């Protein structure tokens, strides 16, 4: 009896061991990764996750309200044009006034709204197209004005949002050094203005200094980065054959260093990350330009975020 129990125990251990080996092989790309490079990616990912845990990160977005010309009342009451979260603020807080592309706010006398730790009653608000916007606060709520085309909106954040509280991180593909590629930079004769669609259904115009051409498995691919001539860091919005499957359907973002004197740049797809719209319906993300769809599976960087049902 003891002998049979001992044999059964050994068989169970062997089975568990084989399962772990198979599982580890399935989660690994079976390629040696330089320890310094792996540490670089892990530190980058840690900074990324920590930024999302901050009290005013994209995970704190609690609303986006587009202003109409004229008076726009706000507060938690259903009677307001802009309904802030119930239980977070008074029923009637005040009103925004949109007039001639300028937004001002008037706060009701009995409501303590703060700007830079100073209680305010009325104020003309700088929007995000003019640099850092003016941020107003009440309790755990904060809000500011955004401009998108000819539209003005109030972006609301809540430092105690459920999405922020319940954030558990983002799943990634295994780090693979083969996805760190060298691209040749082919400058345009002059800075080209490319069309960049956004989640609102409008088209933005952004500068692109040239085309980045690179090879994956012997095939040529190209991306148009977004950057002004003096920028040291270039922004890339791309989609690929994993978009809508393993990764976010509307593509991913990536930053790279500007090319050096040899006209080459490093594109590290292991640092591809989700746009804010992968986390919240209240963001206004740009989408990949048509020419930035890669006809291959980029199995590197962040996968689709599972904590938000689109």
C-alpha positions in Angstrom: 0.0 0.0 0.0 2.8 2.4 0.9 4.7 1.4 -2.2 1.7 2.1 -4.4 1.1 5.5 -2.7 4.8 6.4 -3.2 4.6 5.5 -6.9 1.5 7.5 -7.4 3.1 10.5 -5.7 6.1 10.2 -8.0 3.9 10.0 -11.0 2.0 13.1 -9.9 5.3 15.0 -9.4 6.5 13.9 -12.8 3.3 15.0 -14.4 3.4 18.4 -12.7 7.1 18.8 -13.8 6.3 18.1 -17.4 3.4 20.5 -17.3 5.5 23.3 -16.0 8.2 22.7 -18.6 5.6 22.7 -21.4 4.0 25.8 -20.0 7.3 27.6 -19.7 8.2 26.7 -23.2 4.8 28.0 -24.4 5.4 31.3 -22.7 8.9 31.7 -24.0 10.3 32.6 -27.4 13.1 30.1 -26.6 15.7 32.7 -27.6 18.4 34.0 -25.3 17.8 37.6 -24.4 20.7 39.9 -23.3 20.2 40.5 -19.6 20.9 44.2 -19.9 18.4 44.6 -22.7 15.8 42.6 -20.8 16.3 44.8 -17.8 15.9 47.9 -20.0 12.5 46.6 -21.3 11.4 45.6 -17.8 12.3 49.0 -16.4 10.5 50.7 -19.2 7.4 48.6 -18.5 7.6 49.3 -14.8 7.6 53.1 -15.5 4.7 52.6 -17.8 2.6 50.7 -15.2 3.5 53.2 -12.5 2.4 56.1 -14.7 -1.0 54.5 -15.2 -1.3 54.0 -11.4 -1.0 57.8 -10.8 -4.1 59.5 -9.4 -4.5 61.6 -12.6 -3.6 59.0 -15.2 -5.8 57.9 -18.1 -7.4 55.3 -15.8 -8.9 58.2 -13.8 -11.0 59.5 -16.6 -14.6 59.8 -15.5 -16.3 61.8 -18.2 -16.0 63.9 -21.4 -18.6 66.5 -22.0 -18.8 68.6 -25.2 -19.8 72.2 -24.7 -22.5 73.9 -26.7 -22.3 77.6 -27.5 -23.5 79.6 -24.6 -24.3 78.5 -21.0 -23.6 74.9 -19.9 -24.7 74.1 -16.3 -22.8 71.3 -14.4 -23.2 69.3 -11.2 -24.5 65.9 -10.2 -28.2 66.7 -10.8 -29.9 65.2 -13.8 -31.1 68.7 -14.7 -27.6 69.9 -15.7 -26.3 69.9 -19.3 -23.1 68.4 -17.9 -23.8 65.7 -15.3 -20.9 65.0 -13.0 -20.9 61.7 -11.0 -23.5 61.5 -8.3 -22.2 61.3 -4.7 -19.0 63.1 -5.8 -20.1 66.7 -5.9 -23.1 69.0 -5.3 -26.2 68.8 -7.4 -25.6 72.3 -8.8 -22.0 73.5 -9.0 -22.1 76.3 -11.6 -21.9 76.8 -15.3 -19.4 77.0 -18.2 -19.8 79.7 -20.8 -18.5 79.0 -24.3 -18.4 82.2 -26.3 -16.3 83.1 -29.4 -13.9 80.2 -28.8 -13.3 81.2 -25.2 -14.4 79.1 -22.2 -15.1 80.6 -18.8 -16.5 79.1 -15.6 -18.8 80.5 -12.9 -19.0 78.6 -9.6 -22.0 78.8 -7.3 -21.4 80.7 -4.1 -21.7 77.8 -1.7 -19.4 75.5 -3.7 -15.6 75.3 -3.0 -13.9 74.7 -6.3 -10.1 75.3 -6.3 -7.5 76.3 -8.9 -3.9 76.0 -7.6 -5.2 75.7 -4.0 -7.1 78.9 -4.4 -10.9 79.0 -4.2 -12.4 80.5 -7.3 -15.8 82.0 -8.2 -15.2 82.9 -11.9 -12.3 82.3 -14.3 -11.5 82.2 -18.0 -10.0 78.8 -18.6 -7.0 78.0 -20.8 -7.6 74.8 -22.9 -5.0 72.1 -23.8 -4.3 73.6 -27.2 -2.6 76.5 -25.4 -0.2 74.3 -23.5 -0.9 72.9 -20.0 -4.6 73.6 -19.4 -6.1 75.2 -16.3 -7.2 72.4 -13.9 -10.0 72.9 -11.4 -10.7 70.6 -8.4 -13.4 69.5 -6.1 -12.8 66.6 -3.8 -11.5 63.7 -5.8 -12.7 65.3 -9.0 -10.6 67.4 -11.4 -11.4 68.8 -14.8 -10.1 71.0 -17.6 -11.0 72.2 -21.1 -9.8 70.3 -24.2 -10.1 71.6 -27.8 -10.5 69.1 -30.7 -10.9 70.9 -34.0 -13.6 73.5 -33.5 -15.1 71.6 -30.5 -14.5 72.4 -26.8 -15.1 69.9 -24.1 -14.7 69.3 -20.4 -12.4 66.3 -19.5 -13.3 65.0 -16.0 -11.0 62.9 -13.9 -11.6 61.1 -10.6 -8.6 60.1 -8.5 -10.9 57.5 -6.8 -12.3 55.9 -10.0 -13.0 52.1 -10.0 -10.9 51.6 -13.1 -7.9 53.1 -11.3 -8.5 51.2 -8.1 -8.9 47.9 -9.9 -6.0 48.2 -12.3 -3.9 45.0 -12.2 -1.4 45.7 -15.0 -1.2 44.9 -18.7 -0.4 41.6 -20.3 2.6 41.6 -22.8 4.2 39.4 -25.4 7.5 37.8 -24.3 10.4 40.1 -24.9 12.0 39.3 -28.2 15.2 41.1 -29.3 14.3 40.3 -33.0 11.6 43.0 -32.7 14.2 45.6 -32.1 14.9 46.6 -35.7 17.1 49.1 -37.4 15.3 51.3 -39.9 16.7 53.4 -42.7 15.4 57.0 -42.6 14.3 58.4 -46.0 13.6 62.1 -45.5 11.0 63.8 -47.5 12.1 66.8 -49.6 10.3 69.0 -47.0 8.2 68.1 -44.0 5.2 66.2 -45.2 1.8 66.8 -43.6 0.0 63.5 -43.2 -3.6 62.8 -42.4 -4.2 61.2 -39.0 -7.7 60.1 -38.2 -9.0 60.0 -34.6 -11.6 58.2 -32.6 -14.0 61.2 -33.0 -14.2 60.6 -36.7 -12.3 63.7 -37.7 -9.0 64.0 -39.5 -5.9 65.7 -38.0 -2.9 67.0 -39.9 0.5 66.2 -38.5 4.0 66.7 -39.7 6.2 63.7 -40.8 9.9 64.3 -41.6 10.3 61.1 -43.7 9.7 57.4 -44.0 11.3 54.7 -41.8 12.0 51.6 -43.9 13.0 48.3 -42.3 12.9 44.5 -42.8 11.2 41.7 -40.9 11.9 38.2 -42.1 13.3 39.5 -45.4 10.3 41.6 -46.2 10.3 45.4 -46.4 8.0 47.5 -44.4 7.7 51.3 -43.8 6.2 53.6 -41.2 5.5 57.4 -41.2 6.5 58.9 -37.9 5.0 62.1 -36.5 7.5 64.7 -35.5 8.7 68.3 -36.1 12.2 68.7 -37.6 13.7 69.8 -34.2 12.1 66.9 -32.2 14.5 64.5 -30.5 11.7 61.9 -30.0 9.4 60.7 -32.8 5.9 59.3 -32.3 4.6 56.3 -34.3 1.0 55.1 -34.5 0.7 51.7 -36.1 -1.6 48.7 -36.5 -0.8 45.2 -37.6 -2.3 41.8 -38.1 -2.7 41.3 -34.3 -4.9 44.4 -34.0 -8.4 43.5 -32.9 -7.2 40.0 -31.8 -4.3 39.9 -29.3 -3.8 43.6 -29.3 -6.1 46.7 -29.2 -8.1 47.0 -32.4 -7.3 50.7 -33.0 -3.6 50.1 -33.1 -0.7 50.9 -30.7 1.7 53.8 -30.0 5.5 53.8 -30.0 8.2 56.4 -29.4 11.7 56.2 -30.9 14.8 58.4 -30.8 15.3 60.6 -33.9 17.8 59.1 -36.4 21.5 59.8 -35.9 24.0 61.2 -38.5 24.0 57.8 -40.2 20.3 58.2 -41.1 19.2 55.1 -39.2 16.8 54.7 -36.3 16.0 51.9 -33.8 12.3 50.9 -33.7 11.8 48.7 -30.7 8.4 47.1 -31.0 8.9 45.6 -27.5 8.0 49.1 -26.3 4.7 49.2 -28.2 1.9 50.3 -25.9 -1.8 50.8 -25.8 -3.4 54.2 -26.5 -5.6 55.7 -23.8 -8.8 54.6 -25.6 -7.9 51.0 -24.8 -8.7 51.9 -21.1 -11.5 54.3 -21.3 -14.3 55.6 -23.5 -13.5 59.2 -22.5 -10.2 59.6 -24.5 -9.9 61.1 -27.9 -7.1 59.0 -29.4 -5.5 59.4 -32.8 -5.6 56.3 -35.1 -3.0 54.8 -37.3 -2.6 56.6 -40.7 -3.6 54.2 -43.5 0.1 53.8 -44.6 1.0 52.7 -41.1 -0.8 49.4 -41.2 1.8 46.6 -41.2 0.8 43.5 -43.0 2.3 41.2 -40.4 1.8 40.1 -36.9 3.8 42.2 -34.5 4.0 39.8 -31.5 5.8 42.3 -29.2 4.8 44.9 -26.7 1.5 45.3 -24.9 -1.5 43.1 -25.6 -5.1 44.3 -25.4 -6.2 45.5 -21.9 -8.8 43.2 -20.4 -10.0 45.4 -17.6 -12.3 47.6 -19.8 -15.1 46.2 -21.9 -15.2 48.2 -25.1 
